């Protein structure tokens, strides 16, 4: 392990990559702090108690409609994929599965 990586690993307890450490400025210049908060929330929303819509309003101060509009916009942003690759990949996978389910339902309904 390189000296720099070892230092980063030791300081963070090995749990967080350097770009996501508390207080560290992310490497991506294309994301606003609001965008980063949205991606961070989407990556851990299940840790909050209650309904997701209520947690969105409480933690982000926005309606669920605005939140999901922002999520769809961020899915197309390369900087979002660099900042939160697992979250963005999960969102794309979920979207693909939903579209496949819709296509199957349409095909089934058209056949009979």
C-alpha positions in Angstrom: 0.0 0.0 0.0 1.5 3.4 -0.9 2.4 5.8 1.9 -0.4 8.3 0.9 -3.1 5.5 0.7 -1.9 4.1 4.0 -2.2 7.5 5.7 -5.7 8.0 4.2 -6.7 4.5 5.3 -5.3 5.0 8.9 -7.0 8.4 9.3 -10.4 7.2 8.2 -10.3 3.8 9.8 -10.3 2.3 6.3 -14.0 2.8 6.0 -14.3 5.8 3.6 -12.5 6.6 0.4 -10.6 9.9 0.6 -13.0 11.9 -1.6 -16.0 11.0 0.7 -14.4 11.8 4.1 -16.3 14.2 6.3 -15.2 17.7 5.5 -13.3 16.7 2.3 -14.3 18.6 -0.8 -15.2 16.2 -3.5 -13.1 16.0 -6.7 -16.1 16.7 -9.0 -16.6 20.3 -9.9 -19.9 19.8 -11.7 -22.0 19.0 -8.6 -23.5 21.5 -6.3 -23.6 20.8 -2.5 -27.4 20.2 -2.9 -26.6 17.5 -5.6 -24.1 15.9 -3.3 -26.6 15.9 -0.4 -29.2 14.3 -2.6 -26.8 11.6 -3.7 -25.7 11.0 -0.2 -29.3 10.7 1.0 -30.2 8.3 -1.8 -27.2 6.2 -0.9 -28.5 5.8 2.7 -32.2 6.7 2.9 -33.1 3.3 4.4 -31.2 4.3 7.6 -33.8 6.9 8.3 -37.0 5.9 10.2 -40.4 6.4 8.6 -41.5 6.8 5.1 -38.9 7.9 2.5 -41.1 10.9 1.4 -41.1 12.2 5.0 -37.4 11.7 5.3 -36.8 13.6 2.1 -38.7 16.6 3.4 -37.1 16.4 6.8 -33.5 16.0 5.7 -33.4 17.8 2.4 -36.2 20.3 2.8 -37.8 19.5 -0.5 -40.9 17.7 -1.8 -40.6 14.1 -3.0 -41.5 15.3 -6.5 -38.6 17.7 -6.7 -36.3 15.1 -5.2 -37.1 12.5 -7.8 -36.8 15.1 -10.6 -33.3 15.9 -9.2 -32.4 12.2 -9.0 -33.4 11.7 -12.7 -31.3 14.7 -13.7 -28.3 13.5 -11.7 -28.5 10.0 -13.2 -27.5 11.6 -16.5 -24.6 13.6 -15.0 -21.1 12.0 -15.3 -20.0 13.8 -12.2 -22.7 12.1 -10.2 -21.4 8.7 -11.3 -17.9 9.7 -10.2 -19.1 11.0 -6.9 -21.5 8.2 -6.0 -20.9 5.3 -8.4 -22.7 2.6 -6.5 -25.8 4.8 -5.9 -26.0 5.9 -9.6 -25.4 2.3 -10.8 -28.2 1.1 -8.5 -30.6 3.8 -9.8 -29.8 2.8 -13.4 -30.4 -0.9 -12.6 -33.7 -0.2 -10.9 -34.8 1.9 -13.9 -33.8 -0.8 -16.3 -35.8 -3.4 -14.3 -38.9 -1.2 -14.2 -38.7 -0.6 -17.9 -38.4 -4.4 -18.6 -41.4 -5.1 -16.3 -43.5 -2.5 -18.2 -42.4 -4.0 -21.6 -43.4 -7.5 -20.4 -46.8 -6.2 -19.2 -47.5 -4.4 -22.5 -46.5 -7.4 -24.5 -48.6 -9.7 -22.3 -51.6 -7.4 -22.6 -51.3 -7.0 -26.3 -51.3 -10.8 -26.8 -54.4 -11.5 -25.1 
